[in-house]
Amino acid sequence: MPVESIEAQEAETLQGSPVERREDPELLTGEATFTDDMEPQGTVHMSVLRSQYGHARIESIDTSAAEELDEVLAVYTAEDVAESGSPGMVKPIWLLPDLKRPPYPMLAQDKVRYQGQPVAIAVAETRYRAKDAVDAIDVRYDRLEAVTGAREATDEDAPTIHEEAPNNVAAEWDVGDEAATDEAFQDADRTVSVDLVNQRLLPTAMEPRVTLANYRPNANELVVHMGTQCPHLHRRFMADMLDFPEQKMRVIAPEVGGGFGSKDSAHPDETLTAWCSMQLERPVKWQATRTEAYASTGHGRGQETTAEIAVDEDGSIQALRVETYGDLGGYLSTWGPLMPAHGYALMLPGQYDVENVYCEVTEVFTNATPTEPYRGAGRPEASYVIERLATLAARELDMDPTEFRRKNFVPRDDFPHETATGLLYDSGDYEKTLDRALDMADYETLREKQAALREEGRYLGIGISCYNESCGYGPSEIIGQIGGQLGLYENGVVRFHPSGTVTVYCGTSGHGQGHETTYAQIVADELGVDYDDVEVIEGDTDEVPMGMGTYGSRSVSVGGSAIVEASKEVVEKAGDIAAHHLEVSEEDLEFEDGEFQIAGAPERSMSIQEVAQEAYLAHDLPEGTSPGLEATNFYDPENLVFPFGTHIVVVEVDPNTGEIDIDRYIAVDDCGNQINPKIVEGQVHGAIAQGLGQGLYEGVEYDENGTLLTGSMQDYTVPKASHLPEYETDHTVTPSPHNPLGAKGIGEAGTIAAPPAVVNAVTDALQPLGIDHIDMPLTDETVWRAIQDATAQTGGAD
Ligand code: MCN
């Protein structure tokens, strides 16, 4: 039963209880304030003129007609940015060795390299007038040949996108032991290979990107409200792009309508809004339309892969060899180089104990929107590769896919487990989630049913996906060693007020994940205070001392740990003060449920709220103790965390139409200790929806000129509730030994597990037709065509 407050709490601790999200009433009643709800007096509006071409040279830009329109305050091009002295460059925060780093200016200078790239901006009294103004700008382009496929872009005769990057290659990077892997392939009994595509996806947060910037010239202060997942990082990005003093800039995330990764990168538009405010000394607002968002917000995924697995007759995996082309788009985005390299390749072994792994990655510029992290950010791509290979290898060996997996799992007594790609899996019990999922599915019976239906010419398929993922980024030192230009710690502040209530500040920045509820649960338990007495603040660079933000499912394991550690420091100081007042030594005090008691004399006690009062009165503190009761902690995790699980999908495919009917979706996930099981379940639901979106419906399409064909919701299918099955969920608990909460992330799991689960299910259904692989999204048409091709070869679908 969900509970609203500690009084109604049935469990002994709040941590682990399905407390109802305190965020929801405001959101559901429309009381919540989003950036677009704000319009300070004097606000003017920015509109962006974007390139309509994928690749073209800019010959001239004539802004005169736009400037003459009523209510237009200014029209700007790259020249104006240069004259202002602002560097105005979007820079990557993840570097690979020898990475080619062509400049990415906020406004295109001589060339445009993707459709949607900002070319000029106009500011007017109203949003619509600003749009009229950009429509009146006359840009002459010399169109160039374009290329949008990553592998294709490396062809000798492909057009050159940046002079600095011959063959459009930004970086070549590899991991693993090539020689040992080649040898293992030679020695293995059998090998199986597959060519597969992790198609580009459009992040569809309900609220597109939005910014309201207010420059106050007399104070030389810049206040920016924006939809962001990481206000402190955005402050740093903008301060750098504008050459503005960071301490004079405040970035605030009001309510944010989802992000899914699309709001953790620097884009030109947000900084341009701030720049306009500085030029005009007026508050300036910009909000992307859905079409603008689709063209200009970083796309997700975008990988083309050839993957091979070497196995012995007994089903043991001997080696993995993978070659991947990662599509960076027209420029290096903030995190762009991370995803095809460390974000992806390190996770290729998945749940399996594989001694020999080699992966070669080529990161490529294309005439498409830059790619950025999108829910999963590399891990869905890796899991798709290994889970497709596992299914295909089992098929090759005529083994049940669950037995093949079981045989190769990292054994439960082999954790922490070092992978051939250099990761240290913290903890795991992969058989446990598999067994639970098989039980829930009644797997044996399902296989019998499948056999019976096949007799009737019906195509039932069972797809297994045993995933794991790396999340909870840092540790900072390792992040630095592998290319990150930032630390990935988190900051937490726990502050008692004299009245005994508590405010918690955290450097993460929730945008739908329920942190206000979750962090209050954690701190109320740690301090022994009422849940309702704990307020949580995130998303404001002036209130929260420092923060790295919310992405990579890191908030609970890293941010949550920071506030646990800060709470412990508070309790320690409170213990000193309590001991002083109770006239005993600290060792004689016990702290339980918010009370400091003398061991053996429980009648002599002091509540932590009474201590807080004393701490702020400061009339009688132990010698050397400063007044006040608060602590600040910078928590740098000692390792990543590795959640895992098994998802099973049961489908029936209609061979005449290619239509897929999802009969069942079973998800058993393990994110270690759960703080709020209700929210965990919600996260699993949402992420599976997005994973099924990738598996069945979504996919970015460009034409040969680099024109985005899926640039609106009419052309790009985001699944609706009616597209999705009922989920049957459960979980196991395998705590992480590497953080004080024993918690792992859960925010992305479903996006990682679902695509291979559903593709494995559909290809399992179509096994009688000899169909081994179909590229995502498995639309009715794609599946129908695969069936047509197969039946043309074999001579009949039934
Ligand atoms: N949780 C828990 N116990 C755990 C782990 C998590 O109770 N062991 C719960 C907590 O309530 C926490 C939530 O699950 O608030 C998510 O925690 P975590 O897995 O740490 O992930 P983050 O809070 O860092 O969220 C980031 C993650 C990512 S990377 C994407 S993308 C994503 C996602 O979360 N985008 C989202 N979930 C989203 N949900 C919404 N509504 N909107 C988005 O944009």
Residues whose N, C-alpha, C, O or C-beta is under 5 A from the ligand:
A	BS01	MCN	G258 G259 F260 G261 R375 H511 G512 Q513 G514 H515 T518 T550 Y551 G552 S553 R554 S555 V556 S557 C671 N673 Q674 I675 N676 P677 I679 V680 Q683 A743 K744 G745 I746 G747 E748
